[in-house]
Amino acid sequence: MSVRLVAVLGYSARRSDGLHALCAARLRHAEQLAASGDTVLLSGWARRRNGAGEAELMRTAWNGGDVRLISDGTARNTRENAAGVAETARRVGANEIVVVTSRWHAFRARTLVRAILREPTISVQTSSPAGRDPVLVARELVCLAALPYHLIRSRVSR
């Protein structure tokens, strides 16, 4: 039996209280991907103490089909998103994971999920909504430089 986990990684701006446009695009994309019976993980924290987190905002805005929605409002970065995805995949018995994030972020997100999951029998893919933001692409290039550190840290924290 195939069990698919669709994991939507949040995104927010430092000064914003609502659902960021990038996060909304990821959510709309996930709504189109998720099929009846899938589990959908919404992942992301609240940048402000009194504000709603990315996961909570996505849950409120969800307009997809009949799926099991799980929220993880604790993940503050891509490594923590990946750890939450791996934990949820194990808990629900997923044999397929689709990480929904922006195209510029997909390689790093997928790499971290695979490294933390350490289950070669589970398929890990990414899917991204259309569009690019050149400023964020440049930011992601800087984050890629830290990827080896995060991979080592994910192995040590087990």
C-alpha positions as a printed NumPy array, in Angstrom:
array([[  0.   ,   0.   ,   0.   ],
       [  1.303,   3.41 ,  -0.972],
       [  1.32 ,   6.122,   1.704],
       [  2.272,   9.588,   0.475],
       [  3.325,  12.519,   2.61 ],
       [  3.127,  15.967,   1.01 ],
       [  5.234,  18.349,   3.112],
       [  4.732,  22.082,   2.583],
       [  7.611,  24.19 ,   3.868],
       [  6.611,  27.59 ,   5.151],
       [  8.115,  30.968,   4.36 ],
       [  7.589,  34.318,   6.015],
       [  9.048,  37.799,   6.008],
       [ 10.382,  39.349,   9.185],
       [  7.806,  42.125,   9.36 ],
       [  4.749,  40.296,   8.065],
       [  1.884,  38.911,  10.132],
       [ -0.031,  37.21 ,   7.326],
       [  0.653,  34.405,   4.894],
       [  3.562,  35.476,   2.672],
       [  2.956,  35.285,  -1.1  ],
       [  5.709,  32.641,  -1.506],
       [  4.157,  30.51 ,   1.211],
       [  0.687,  30.939,  -0.315],
       [  2.034,  29.827,  -3.707],
       [  3.545,  26.72 ,  -2.103],
       [  0.241,  25.984,  -0.372],
       [ -1.808,  26.391,  -3.588],
       [  0.659,  24.087,  -5.354],
       [  0.292,  21.468,  -2.606],
       [ -3.499,  21.685,  -2.864],
       [ -3.195,  20.683,  -6.517],
       [ -0.75 ,  17.844,  -5.742],
       [ -2.426,  16.275,  -2.737],
       [ -4.791,  13.439,  -3.513],
       [ -7.528,  11.998,  -1.353],
       [ -5.984,   9.906,   1.398],
       [ -2.608,  11.687,   1.388],
       [ -1.167,  13.165,   4.557],
       [ -0.165,  16.828,   4.262],
       [  2.376,  18.3  ,   6.664],
       [  2.359,  22.094,   7.013],
       [  5.654,  23.227,   8.489],
       [  6.792,  26.588,   9.817],
       [  7.067,  28.687,  12.947],
       [  5.913,  32.123,  14.086],
       [  8.584,  34.794,  13.728],
       [  6.772,  36.948,  16.278],
       [  5.865,  35.761,  19.752],
       [  2.241,  36.839,  19.509],
       [  1.758,  36.084,  15.823],
       [  0.381,  33.067,  14.049],
       [  2.986,  30.664,  12.705],
       [  3.439,  29.717,   9.073],
       [  1.943,  26.253,   9.684],
       [ -1.117,  27.728,  11.411],
       [ -1.625,  30.314,   8.657],
       [ -1.374,  27.615,   5.988],
       [ -3.832,  25.383,   7.86 ],
       [ -6.353,  28.229,   8.001],
       [ -5.876,  28.937,   4.28 ],
       [ -5.955,  25.255,   3.176],
       [ -8.494,  24.76 ,   0.408],
       [ -7.433,  21.335,  -0.812],
       [ -9.114,  17.984,  -0.91 ],
       [ -9.853,  15.317,   1.662],
       [ -6.454,  14.803,   3.277],
       [ -5.076,  14.383,   6.759],
       [ -3.588,  17.759,   7.745],
       [ -0.742,  17.864,  10.269],
       [  0.831,  21.11 ,  11.469],
       [  4.374,  21.533,  12.755],
       [  4.737,  25.036,  14.131],
       [  8.163,  24.414,  15.652],
       [ 10.418,  24.291,  12.567],
       [ 12.439,  27.521,  12.317],
       [ 14.743,  26.63 ,   9.437],
       [ 15.215,  24.13 ,   6.635],
       [ 17.077,  21.612,   8.8  ],
       [ 14.271,  21.659,  11.371],
       [ 11.694,  21.385,   8.553],
       [ 13.551,  18.321,   7.271],
       [ 13.657,  16.73 ,  10.73 ],
       [  9.901,  17.25 ,  11.094],
       [  9.264,  15.77 ,   7.647],
       [ 11.367,  12.691,   8.471],
       [  9.658,  12.204,  11.836],
       [  6.185,  12.574,  10.322],
       [  7.04 ,  10.2  ,   7.46 ],
       [  8.066,   7.535,   9.96 ],
       [  4.989,   8.118,  12.125],
       [  2.502,   7.805,   9.234],
       [  4.398,   5.   ,   7.504],
       [  5.005,   6.992,   4.323],
       [  6.835,   5.335,   1.454],
       [  6.768,   8.49 ,  -0.673],
       [  7.519,  12.076,   0.325],
       [  6.894,  15.126,  -1.82 ],
       [  8.511,  18.256,  -0.39 ],
       [  6.739,  21.368,  -1.643],
       [  8.998,  24.388,  -1.639],
       [ 10.263,  27.007,  -4.053],
       [ 12.459,  25.856,  -6.933],
       [ 15.469,  27.778,  -5.621],
       [ 15.157,  25.984,  -2.254],
       [ 14.326,  22.474,  -3.483],
       [ 17.829,  20.976,  -3.731],
       [ 18.821,  21.894,  -0.169],
       [ 15.449,  20.879,   1.287],
       [ 15.449,  17.48 ,  -0.468],
       [ 19.088,  16.83 ,   0.481],
       [ 18.409,  17.518,   4.16 ],
       [ 15.233,  15.404,   4.214],
       [ 17.086,  12.457,   2.654],
       [ 20.043,  12.83 ,   5.049],
       [ 17.885,  12.992,   8.169],
       [ 15.415,  10.337,   7.021],
       [ 18.122,   7.773,   6.191],
       [ 15.537,   5.409,   4.691],
       [ 16.613,   4.499,   1.142],
       [ 13.328,   2.699,   0.462],
       [ 11.331,   5.915,   0.883],
       [ 11.114,   8.064,  -2.245],
       [ 11.867,  11.761,  -1.63 ],
       [ 10.94 ,  14.236,  -4.359],
       [ 10.344,  17.952,  -4.555],
       [  7.67 ,  19.883,  -6.367],
       [  7.631,  23.637,  -6.79 ],
       [  5.211,  26.314,  -7.912],
       [  6.237,  28.422, -10.894],
       [  8.161,  31.635, -10.351],
       [ 11.518,  32.892,  -9.13 ],
       [ 12.789,  35.658,  -6.897],
       [ 16.374,  36.654,  -7.821],
       [ 17.105,  38.056,  -4.34 ],
       [ 16.106,  34.764,  -2.737],
       [ 18.105,  32.768,  -5.276],
       [ 21.197,  34.709,  -4.198],
       [ 20.338,  34.089,  -0.525],
       [ 19.96 ,  30.374,  -1.231],
       [ 23.418,  30.237,  -2.814],
       [ 24.846,  31.525,   0.47 ],
       [ 22.805,  28.924,   2.412],
       [ 24.129,  26.15 ,   0.169],
       [ 27.613,  26.928,   1.456],
       [ 26.407,  25.889,   4.927],
       [ 24.806,  22.648,   3.698],
       [ 27.786,  20.401,   4.624],
       [ 27.662,  21.778,   8.179],
       [ 23.945,  21.024,   8.446],
       [ 24.426,  17.52 ,   7.052],
       [ 27.097,  16.788,   9.663],
       [ 24.966,  18.323,  12.395],
       [ 21.964,  16.204,  11.382],
       [ 24.05 ,  13.025,  11.738],
       [ 25.441,  14.051,  15.141],
       [ 22.035,  15.01 ,  16.58 ],
       [ 20.623,  11.472,  16.206]])
